[in-house]
Amino acid sequence: MAGTDYDQEIKALQATMFTIEQVLDIGEMRKEIADLGEQVAAPDLWDDQANATRVTGRLSALQGEVDRFEGLAARIEDLAIMVELGQEEGDAEALADAERELARIKKSVEVLEVRTLLNGEYDAREALISIRAGAGGVDAADFAETLMRMYVRWAEQHKYPVEVYETSYAEEAGLKSATFAVHAPYAYGTLSVEAGTHRLVRISPFDNQGRRQTSFAAVEVVPVLEQTDEIDVPDEEIRVDVYRSGGPGGQSVNTTDSAVRLTHIPTGTVVSCQNEKSQLQNKASAMVVLKAKLLALKKAEEKAHLDGLRGDVQASWGDQMRNYVLNPYQVVKDLRTGYEVGNPTAVFDGDLDGFLEAGIRWRRGADQAESN
């Protein structure tokens, strides 16, 4: 960038960061961090393990958000000093380093700025993700497991805690279904653009003739409820089934009927939880998932479009929102935004930020077009 106006570029970055700070309410995050810190310091915190896990997870996620903002702001200040010293000393190498750092910072600020577009009713919430194998047999089950790993890796890269509620293994390989939570601020707003049908095209590792196979998996994303949310589920509307948890290939995880399946009779909504050893704990966790799904259903019905919160989850031909092609060429392409990457391996390893950013911007544009 020959002739770069560093002063103008840095002032623009600082102005954007100020806007981000106001929209995300970093000050309020710091207050909540202080409050959670006091709760963590309480000697009786772990008397209630579920609450302790929630408090420590929320504290870690919030601290990570603030650290990311403050770290980026500090990099901008350091850049200003680097430029000033480089210009005073006529150090061409230092200014070249400054140009490269400016480009990296602009990209980081752009990614953080996307967060300001998440202003929906539930966007600031944590997320519950359900993945279900669709058409494609064992390849679909294997694909469902790959997608779960992809989202877990993405969360790990951002230091977001993940809590697995249920995994139902397929007989030969992979998963029939899975439900897990990502405990981070704005996780729902960020990941909700992943809701829909995902399509994989590859040479099947399960086909001894080496034929190309197309398979599908459905992803559903709903917001985690808070105590202030009103969603009443009478006991008589719920059927409770208990069973033994199972692992890959039907292997027994424990020898008691600790896993719980809840069926909401009026809507037919079914959720399961087998992550805990206690039946009571599994039932409590399953109720968290059930209420979240019922709230999503309620809000979607009120707005007269199910896709608003749940996404398209048919998991079959003709309704996919993203293609993962491994043969005859390699590309991952989002059919809504047009965003694509030629490295599926990186995507399956959790490199999703580009798809998430494009999806959030696409949704914002679609919402604005609908309101005009």
Secondary structure, 3 states (H helix, E strand, C coil): CCCCCHHHHHHHHHHHHHHHHHHHCHHHHHHHHHHHHHHHHCCCHHHCHHHHHHHHHHHHHHHHHHHHHHHHHHHHHHHHHHHHHHHHHCCHHHHHHHHHHHHHHHHHHHHHHHHHHCCCCCCCCCEEEEEEECCCHHHHHHHHHHHHHHHHHHHHHCCCCEEEEEEEECCCCCEEEEEEEECCCCHHHHHHHHCEEEEEEEECCCCCCCCEEEEEEEEEEEECCCCCCCCCCCHHHEEEEEECCECHHHCECCCCCCEEEEEECCCCEEEEECCCCCHHHHHHHHHHHHHHHHHHHHHHHHHCCHHHCCCCCCCCCCCEEEEEECCCCCEEEECCCCCEECCHHHHHCCCCHHHHHHHHHHHHHHHHHHHC
